[in-house]
Amino acid sequence: MRRAQKVSFTVSIGDQGSSYSVEWRWPDRRTAVWLMAEKDGCCWLSGGPLTEEGRSAILERFRLESIADQLPLAVLARRAPKELELMHFSLHGNDLVHLSDRIGDHIEARFAA
C-alpha cells in the first residue's frame, strides 16, 4: 500500500475546464496549504491564499458542508486532502474515492498528505 506523500492535489472551481482551482501545495517546501490557482493559457499560476470561494469548493468536493462551521478558512487552509477524506468517511462511510482534478495526475486524496 502506498503511503501518503508530498503531492499536489487540485479541486476545480466551477465547470470542467474552469480557469480557477484550489491546489494543495508546499509554497515554502516545508508546510503544505491550499492555494488558489488561475489558468493563463496552458499554464496555471498561483492565485494567492485560499478564499471563501476555494473553501466552498473544497467542502463541496469532500461533501463536508454539514460540518463547515468546524472548518473555518484558516483551519481548512491547512487540512490535507487525506485528512479531509478521513473526515468524509467518518460522516458518510467509505462510499467515494476523491481524485485530484489535475490533468494527467489523478491521485487519490488518501495519498496526498
N, C-alpha and C positions, 0 to 999 in steps of 0.2 A: 504494500500500500504506500502511495506517495505521501510524504509529509508536507505540511503547509510550508510555503516558502515565499521569498520576496518576489512576487509577480504583480504586475498591474492588472486591474480589473475595471472594466468600463460599463457604465449604465447610461444608455442613450436617453436623452430627454426629448419627448415628443415622438413623432412618427419615425419609422425606419428610414435611414438615410438622413436623419436630422443633422443639423450643423452644430448641435450642442450636446455635451455629455458631461458626466461626472466620472472622474478616474481616481482609483486608489493608487497612490504613488508615494515615492520616497524623495521628496524635493531636497532634503539635506543629507540623504544617504544613510540616515540613522533612524528617523522617525517617519512612519507612514501616516498619511492623511488623505481624505477625499478632497480633490481639487476640481474646479470647473475647467472645462476644455471647450475650445471653439474650433471648428473646422475652417481652414483657409485654403481653398482649392483641394489639394490632395493631402495636405498636412494638418495635423492637429496642434494647436497652440495652447499654452496654459492660459486659462481664463481667470485665474486668481483663486481665492479661498472659496470654500463651499458656501452656497447661498441657500435661501429658503426654497427656491425652485429645485436646486440639486437635492436638498434634503427630502423634498416631497417625492422626487423620482426614485431615490434610494428606498424610502419607506414603502412606496408602491411596488417596486421590484421584489422586495423581500416580504411583501404582504405584512408589514408591521404597523400599518396605520392605526390599528386598535391600541397600540402602546406608544403612539407618537409623543405623548406627554412625558414619557420616560426617556425619550431620546431627543433632547433639545439640540439645536445646531452644534454647539460646542462639544457635546458628548458624541453625537453621531459622527462628527468630522474625524474622530479617532477610532471608530469601531471598524475593525477589519471585516471584509466580506465573510470570512469564516465565522466570526462571532455573530454577525447578523443572520447567517444561515442557521446557526445553532438556536438563535432566538426564534426564528421562524419555525424550526422543528418543534420547539417546546410549546408553541402556540397551536400549530396546525398539524403536527405529525410529519413524518418523513414522506411527504407526498410530492415534492418538487425539487429538482436539481437546478440550482441557479448558475447560469452560464454567463460569462462576460460577453458583452456586445462587441468587443474589439475584433475587427476583421482579421481573420487568419489566426486568431488566438482565443478560441472559445474555451477558456479554462473554467473549471468548476470553482465556485466560491470556497468550497472546503479546502482548496489548495492555496488560497490567497490569504496569507496571514499578515 
